[in-house]
Amino acid sequence: MDDPAKEVSIDEFKKLEIRVGLVVEVSRVPRTEKLYKVIVDFGPQGKRQTVTGLVGYYTAEELMNKRVAFVLNLKPAKFAGEKSEGMLLAASDGEKLSLLTIERDVPNGARVS
């Protein structure tokens, strides 16, 4: 790690509620260049809407039915007038981007640890 001051304890990490979600709806956010509105099914935790800047990396069709890791306990925010109730997790090298997908069949809403 480059900066030990940025280290977090296991207790701090456990405060994040990271869960598996299934993308069930994807649409472009009007009047934006990079934003999708995504509806995600978290099983017992219900469905949530999130806004993500994946236009240019993934088509709407590629996102549909993906099982992805999401942070659920972020404070809701608005982007281009759309409510975002979580954060989809992805890895990036500055040019390419890859979603953190779930490789095995676990239920929607399963906790990531």
N, C-alpha and C positions, 0 to 999 in steps of 0.2 A: 504494500500500500504506500502510495506516495506521501500521504499526510496523515500521521497517526492521530492527529487532533480530530480527524473526521471519523475515527472508528466509533462504532456503536456497540453497546452491550447486547447480549442475547435477549435481555428483558426489553430493550428498546426495539429490537427487531420483531419480537413477538407482538408488539403493539400494532404492526401492520396486519391487516386482514387481507391476505392474498388467497383468492379462490379461483377455481376453474369455472369458466363460463362458456356457453355455446352461443356464437353469434347467430341470431335468428332474423335480423333485419338490418339492411344497410342502405343508406340514401345519402346523396350529396347535400351539404348544407348550402342553401341558395346564397348567391352573391359572395362566395368564397372560392379560392383556388385550390385549397389543400385539405378541406375538412369533410369528413364523413360523420353522419349521425348514425350510431350503431346501437341496436337494441340487443341486449345480452340476457340469456336465461341462466340464472344461478340456482335452479331447482328450488329447494326449500326457502332460499333467500329471495325468491321472486325474480322478476325481470327489472333490469335497469337500463337507462339510456346513458351513453357516453359519447363524447365528441373526440375525434382523433384525427390527426394530420397525416393520414396514410395515403391520400390521393397522390398518385405518382409512384407509389411503391407497390400498391395492391389495387386490383380492380374490385368493385363491389362484389362481383361473382366469386373472386378468389377468397374474399373474407367470409362469405356465407358458409355457415355450418362448421367454421373453425372452432376448435376447443382451445382457448387461450387463457393465460394467467392474467388476472386483473387485481388491482388494489381497490378494495371496496370502501375502506373507511377514510377516504380523503374527503375533505370538506367540499361539498358541491360547488361548482363554478359555472359561469355562463361564457360561451364562446359563440360569437356571431348570433346572439339571442337564443341559443340552444343550451339547455341545461345538461351538464356533464356530471354524472354521479359515480365516477370511478376512473381508473386509469388502466388502460391496456398496456401490458409490458412487452417491450421489444428490445432487441440489441441493435446497435448501429456502430459503424466505423466512420461515420461522417458522410459516407456516400451511399452505402447499401444499408438496408434495414431488414431485420428478420423478426417476425413475431415469436414470442415464447409460447410454443404450442405444446399440447399435452399428447404424448405418444401412445399411451394406453387408455383403455376405456375405463374412466373413473366417472362417477356421477357429477352432474352439474352441481356446483356449489361446494365440491370437495375442497378442503383447506390445503393450501400449498405451504410446506414447511421446509 
